[in-house]
Amino acid sequence: MFSTRFRAVSAGLFLLFPTLSLAQSAPATQADIKALQDSVHAAQMNADNSWMLVSSALVLLMTGPGLALFYGGLVRKKNILGTMMQSFAMMGLVTILWAVVGYSLAFAHGTSFVGGFEHVFLRGVGLAPNTDYAATIPEQTYMVYQLMFAIITPALITGAFAERMKFSGMAVFLSLWSLIVYSPMAHMVWGVGGLLNATGNHIPSLDFAGGTVVHVTSGVSALVTALYLGKRLGYPHTAMPPHSMVLSFIGACLLWVGWFGFNAGSALNSGPLATSAFINTHFAAASAAVGWTIFEWFHSGKPTALGAISGAVAGLVAITPASGFVQPFPALLIGLIAGLFCSLMVFKVKAWFRYDDSLDAFGVHGAGGTLGAILTGLFATKLINPAFGANVATGAIDGHWGQIGNQAAGVAIAWVLSAVGTVVLLFLVDKTIGLRVSAEDETAGLDLSQHGEEGYDLNS
C-alpha cells in the first residue's frame, strides 16, 4: 500500500514540477551530447586519416611505378634500368633524409625561409594532430604524406639528364638538392611563418598542391642541369626515339590516377574541397591531352600516343597549384592552355635554343608549373576556397587582381632558389665525385656501365 501511494505521489510531483525532473536529468543529457560529439569527431578523424593514407600511397605510386615506367619507356633500351633506378633511389634516399632532418627543415618553426631543427629525427612528430597543418589527422600521417611529395620532386629532375649522369653523382646531387632547395621551398609556401604562405603576412601565394614547390623547382633545376651537363652524344643529329611507348603509356596512366592523391589529398581531409580538387584534376588532364594532340596534329600531321600522354601530364602539372581554388570550367581552360603552351615549349622553344632536356622535364614541369601558378591567381575564387577569409576576394576573378602579382613573386622566388641552388650543388658534386659518365660508358648505356645488368636479355 505504501509503495503504491509513493509512486502516485512521485508521479504527481513529476506533473506538478517538470522543471525539477528536467534539472535532475540534465547531467545525463549533457553527457550524452558530449559522447555523441566525441563519436562524430572520432568518425571524422578516421575518415580523414583513411583518405590521407590512401592519398599517400597514390602519391608514392606516382614515383614508382608511374614515373619510373613513364621515363623508362622514353629512353633507349640500354638505359631503362639506369633511368628507373634513379626514381627508385629517391624512394629510399629521400625517405631517410626526410626522417632525419628534411621534414623539420620544411615544417618546423623557423624563419620565413626555412624551418628549424625542432623535428630532427622526427622528434615530437606523433599520433596526435598538429593543428598548425591538419586538425583531424595524426601528424605522422601528415609527415608521411608530405614525404611522398619530397620523393617525387627530385625524381622529376632525372628526366632532363637521362642517359648521361653517373649513378653516384645523381644520388649525391639529388640528396643534397632535396635539403637545400626542396625543403626551404616547401617551408616558404606551406610552413608556419613561411615567406609565401597564403595565411601569412609576407607574400600570400596560392599553391594548393605544389605548383611552385614541386613543379617549378624541379623543372627549373632540370633545365639548369641539362645545360650544365651538355648534350647527349650524337644529339640532335642521331635519332633517339623512345624504346617502349607501351611502358610510357602505362606510366602516364598511373601518374594520372596517382595525381588524385597528389591534388585531392592536399585538402588534408575527405570533405568537399577534396571533391573539388579531384574533379579539377581530371578535367585539366583531359583537356590538356586534347590540346596537345590538336597542336601536334597540325604541327606534325599525326596525333601520337607520346603527345597525348605528354599533354595529360602537362595538364596535371598546371592544375596542381589551382586544383583547390578554382571551379571545374576554369580547370578545363587551364588544362587546354597548358596542353597548347607546353607543346609549344617542347616542339618550338627547345628547338630554337637547342638544349638537350632529354625527356622534357622543363618543357612540361617548369613551363607548366609556372603557367599554372600564374593562372591560379587569375581563376582562384572564394566560392571554392576562401583562403583569405569568407568574404575576402581570392583571385582576379573575384576582383583581387593583385593576387596575380603575388603568384608571379612566388614563381620568381622558386626560379631563383632552384637555379642558384642547382648550379652550386652541380659544381660541388662535379668537382668532387664527378657527374657525367665517360663517352665509353654513355655509348654502352647506363644499365651496363652503372649497374652491370641489362633490362632485356634477348638471348635468354
N, C-alpha and C positions, 0 to 999 in steps of 0.2 A: 504493500500500500504506500509506504513511504517513498519507495523508488519511483512509483507511478506519479505521485504528486511532485517529486523533484524534477522529473522530466517535463511535466506540464509547466512548472514554474520557469524552468530553463527556456522552454520554447516561448513562453510569454515574454521573458526578458529579451530574447533574440528579436521578437517582433517589435517590442517597445523601444529597444536600444540597438538598432542595427549598426550604428557607428561604433559601438563598443565591440561588436563582433568583428567588424572590418579592421579595427585597430589591432585586435588580437591576431588576425590572420595576415596582417601587412608584412611582418618579417618573413613569413614563408613565401609570399608573393614576390618580394624583392629578391629573395634567394633564387626563386625560380627564374626570374628575369636575368639575374646575373649568370646563372647556369646556361640559359639559352644564349646569352651574348657570348659566353666563353665557347660554347659549341659552334656558333656561327663563325667566330674568329678562327677557331681551330680548323674548321672546314675550309675557310678561305685560304689559310696558310698551307694546308695540304694541297689544295687545288693549284695555288700559285707555285708551290715548290715542285709539284709534279710537272707542270708545264715548263718550268725553268730547267729542270734536269733533262727533260726531253729536248729542249732547245739547245742545251749544252752539247748533247750527243749529236744533234743535227749540225751544229757549227763545226764540231770535230770531223763529221762526215765530209764537210766541205774540203778539208785538207787531205785526209786520207779516208776514202779513195778518190774523192771528187777532183781536187786539183792535181793530185798525182797522176790520175788517168788522163785528165784534160791536157796537161803539159806533156806527159809521157807519150801520148799519141802524136803530138805535134812535132817531135824531134825525129831525127833519123834513128833507125833501129839500133845502131851501135851505141846510142846514148840513152836508151829508155830507162835502164836500171839506174844509171847515174842521175838522171833527172828525177825519177820517182824517189830515190834515196834522199835527195835534197829536201823534199817535202816531209818525208818520214823523219828525217833527222830533226826537223823543227819540232815535231811532236814530242821528242824526247828531251832535247836540249832546252827548249824554252820552258817546258814544264818544270824542270829542275831550277832554272834561273828565276822563274816566277815564284816558286815556293820560297826560295832563299831571300830574294830582295826585290824582284820585279813588281810584285803586287803592292809592296809597300811604297815603292817609288811612284806608282801610279795612283794609289788610292788612300794612302795615309795622309794625315795632316802635315802640311809643309809650307812651302812658299807658293806663290801664284804660278810658278813654272814647273815645279816638281815636288812630289811628296817626300816625306822624311823616312825615318827608319823605325817608325812605330810598330810596323808589322813584319819586321825582318824574321825569317824562319816561320812566318805565319803566326807570330805571337799575337794573341788577342783575337785571332780570327776563329770564332767558334760556331756553335749551332744556334745561337741567338741572332736575331736580325740586327743589322747595323742600320739604324733609321736614317743615317745620312744618305743612304743609297737605296735601300729597299726594305720597307717595313714589314713585309709579310713572307719573307723567305730567310733562311739562315744565311749568315754572312759567308759561310763556306760555300753555299750554293752560288752566291753572287761571285765569289772569288773564282770558282772553277768555271763559271760561265764566261767571265772576263778572260780567263786563261785561254779559252778556245779562240778568242779574237787575237790574243797575243801570239798564238801559234801560227795562224794563217797569214798574218800580215807580212812577216819576213819571208814566208814561203812564196808569196806572190812575186817578190823581187826576183826569184830564181828564173822566172820566165825571160828576163832581159838578158841574162848572161848564160843562157842554156848552151851546152855543148862546148864550153871553153874555160870553166873555172875549176881549180883543184878542190877536191872534197874538203881537205884540211883548211884551206883558205876560206872556203864558203862557210864552214862550221864556225870558225872564229869570228869572221866578219859579221855574220848574221846574229850570232850570240851577243856580241857587243852592241850591234845595232838595236836589238830588242831592248837593251837597257839604256842606251844613250839617246835614241831617237823615239822609239815607241812609247816607253813608259812616261817620259816627260810630256809627250803629246797627249796621251790618254789622261794624264793628270790635268793638263790645261783645259781640256774640253769637258771631262766628266768628273774630275776630282773636286772635293770640297775646297773652295777658295781658288780654283783654277782660273787662269787668266781669261779663258774663253768660255767658262761655264755659263750656261744660259741663265742660271739663277744667281749669278754673282754680280759684282759691282764694277767689273772691268770692261770687257768686250763681250757682251752676251751673244755668242754664236750658237746657232741651232745645228746640232748634229745628232740625230736620233740614234743611229746605229753604226757610225764610223766612216762617214764620207771623207772627213779630213784625217781622222785618227788612223784609219786603215788604208783607204784607197789613195788619197793624195800623198801620204808619206811613202807608201810602198811604190806608187807609180813614179814619183819624182826620183826617189832613190834608185829605182830601176833604170831610169834614163841616165842618171849620173854614172851608174855602174857600167852600163853599156858603152858610154863614151870613154870611160877610164880604161876599160879592158881593150877596146878596139874591136874591129870586126872579126868574125869567124874566118878561117882560112877559105879563100875562094868566094866569099860574099862580096858583091851580089851576083857575080858572073856565073858561079856554079849553082845549079838548081838544088834546093834543099827542101823538098816537099815533105809534108807530114808522112810518117811511115805507116800510121794506122788511124784513119779517121774514125773507125769504129770505136777505138778506145777513147778518143777525144769526145766523141758523141755521148758515150756513156758517162764520161766525167762531167760534161756540161749538164746533163740531166740531173746528176747527183748534186751538182752545185746549185741548180735551180731549186731542188727540193730542200737542200740544206739551208738555203737562204731564208726560208721561212723562220727557222730558228734564229738566224742572224738578225733579221729585222723585227719580226713579230715578238721574238723573245726579248728584245730590247725594251719592250713595255714593262718588263720585270714583274708582270702579273698576268693572269689569264682573263683579264677583263676586256671591255670593248675596244680599248686602244690597241690591244694585240690583234683584234679582228681587223681594225682599220689598216694597220701596218701589213698584215698578211695579204689583204686584198690589193693594196697598193703595190706590194712586191710582185705579185703575179701579173697584174695589169701592165706594169712597166716592162717586165721581161718580155711579155708577149708583143707589145707594141714596138719595142726596140728590135726584136728579132725580125719583125716585118719591115721596119725602117731600114735596117742594114741590108736586108735581102733586096729591097727595092733599089737602093743605091747601087748595090753590086750588079744587079740585073742590068741596069742601064750602063754601068761602067764597063762590065766585062762580058755582057751578053748572056750570062747564065747565073741562076741562083744556086749557090753552092751550100753544102752542108756546113762547111767551115764558116762561111759568112753568117749563116743562120744562128749557129751556136755562139759565135763571137758577138753577134748582136744581142742575144739574150743576156750574156754576161755583162755587156755594156749597160743594158737597161737595169740590171740588178745593181750594178755599181752606182749608177746615177740616182736611183731611187733610195739608196741606203740612208743618206742624211735626211731625206724628206719623208721617209716612209711613215713616221708617226706624227706628221704635221699637216699633210695635205689630203684632199678629197680624191676619190677614185679617178675622175676625169682629168684633173691635173696630173695624176700619176701616169695615165696613158700618154699625155702630152710630153711629160718628162722623158718617158721611155722612147717615144718616137724621135724626139730631138736628139737624145743620146745615141740612138742607133745610127742616125744620119751623121752626127758630128764625129763619133768615134770611127766610123768607116772612112770618113774624110781624112782623119788623122792617120789612119793605117795605110790607106791607098795613096794619098797625095802628100801630106806633110812629111811622112817618113821617107818617101822617095825624094822629095825636094832636098832634105838635109842629109840624106844618105847615112843615117846612123843605123846600127845593127841591133835593134831591140828584137831579139830572136823571136819571142812569142807574143810580142805587142803588149807587154805589161804596162808600158807608159801610155800607149795609144788607147788602151781600154781603161786601166785603173787610174792613171794620173789624169788623163784628159776627162774621163767620165766622172771621176770623183770631184774634180774642180767644177765641171759643169753642174753636177748635181747639187753641190754646196751652194752655188750662186742661185740656182733655180729654187732651192729651198727657201731662200729669203724672199723670192717673188711669190710663191704659192702657199706658204705656210699660213694657216688660219686658226684662229682661236676656237672655231667651231669643232675642230678635231682635237686640238691640244692647246689649251690656254696657258702656254709656257710662262708668260709674263703676268698672269692674273686673269681672272674670269672675264673681266670687261676691258681688257687691255689688248690692243691690236698686236698680232703676232708677226705677220709678214706684210709685204706690199699689197697683197690682195685685200688685206684688212685696212689698208691705209698707212701702214708703217713702212714707208719706203726706205727709211734709214737702216732697216734690217739687211738690205742688200749690201750696204757698206760694211755692216758687222760681219756678214758672211765672207765678203772679199778680204777683210782683215784676217779672219781666221784662216782662209786659204793661203794668204801671203805668209803668215807665220809658219804654217805647215810646210810650204815650199822652202822657205829659208832654212828652217831647222833640218829638214830632210836633206837638202842639197849640201849644206855645210857639214853636217854630221857625217854624211856618207863619204864625202871627199876625204875628210880627216881619217875616218876609220879605214877606208880603202888604202890610203897612203901608208898608214901604220902597219897594217897586215901585209901589204905588198912588200914593204921593206924588211919585214921580219921573217915570215914564213913563205911569202910568195902567194900570188893569186892565180895567175893564168897557167894552164898546163903547157907543156912544151909542144912544139909543132908535131913531133912524132906521136905524142900521146893524143893530141887532138885528132890526128889522122886515124889512129887506131880506134878512137872512141873512148868515152868516159867509162863505159862498162868494163872493158878490159884494163884500161890504164889505171883507173882509180879503185876498182873493186875486184878485179881478177875473175870476172864471170860475165856471162852473156845473157841477155834477156830471152833470146831464142836460140835453142840448139837445133839447128836444121839437119844435123847428122844423126840425131837420136831416133 
